[in-house]
Amino acid sequence: MAEIKKIATRDSYGATLVELGKEREDFLVLDADLAEATKTAMFKKAFPDRFYDCGIAEQNMISIAAGIAATGKRVFASSFAMFAAGRAFEQIRNSVGYPHLNVVIAATHAGISVGEDGATHQCCEDIAIMRTIPGMTIINPADDTEAKLAVRAAIDHDGPVYMRLGRLAVPVVFDDDYSFEIGKGVVLKEGADATVIATGLMVSEALEAYETLKAEGINARIINIATIKPLDTEIVLKAAKETGALVTAEEHSVIGGLGSAVSEYLAETYPVPVLKVGVNDTFGTSGPAAELLDKYNLRAKDIAEKVKQAIALK
């Protein structure tokens, strides 16, 4: 069996910035003294006159990004998710969100898989925080292919974008002919017994869970939702009506993320059992990323077990 190719979505981000830089000159890239880690250093090396290191000052970086965007330029502003979404929330809300400016906040090192950096850097609350900002688009790519397409889509999107990127190298699950559209989910596997709606690195885990369940005679539908806001309510509603039970899977708190978005929508439109796989209202801890995914029950086996529980509730 061929070895599965793995690439961190932060690497996909850096590489795509360079590609875009060669194609167009209408955008700038800002970073908060983390260019090597966020991979904006690739762009800095290629286009030093279009890159600005704002220092360890995310609040100031977002304010600068807003000012540049107000002149008509497009801007990518990068830092770790904990600092981009957490430290700079007020500036994102008031200076970017309120005037609906074209700033892409590219937040790397999101979720538990940050690993050894521990709880202070493992941001499992960022989707919840960003969902509260009116007009904010939230994209959480599953792999290298989707991340590259998402960066290209984000640069031309009207309004602010929060793009969630990871440190951990994750399996490449999509081919080069994969089509990405902001606001649209994609059915990856068909099934009628229940639906798994996954985002980010949990998509590869959901696909593995599909095989496990299939071997047990359970046919689960697998849906990838990269755009958490706006949520593709059409694909969610169809899954609820046709399979009658849902499981959401995300490397984020079970509070306020994809699971909450799906549950909130279905509670008002078509109530069915919705169970969540995610970080269960707790802080992370320091350790190797793979071991943390096991510790916090973010694996295929955990998704498969939740699917069985959801089916039992139908």
Secondary structure, 3 states (H helix, E strand, C coil): CCCCCEECHHHHHHHHHHHHHHHCCCEEEEECCCHHHHCCHHHHHHCHHHEEECCCCHHHHHHHHHHHHHCCCEEEEEEEHHHHHHHCHHHHHHHHHCCCCCEEEEEECECHHHHHHCCCCCECCHHHHHHCCCCCEEECCCCHHHHHHHHHHHHCCCCCEEEECCCCCEECCCCCCCCCCCCCCEEEECCCCEEEEECCCHHHHHHHHHHHHHHCCCCEEEEECCEEECCCHHHHHHHHHHHCCEEEEEEEECCCCHHHHHHHHHHHHCCCCEEEEEECCCCCCCCCHHHHHHHCCCCHHHHHHHHHHHHHCC
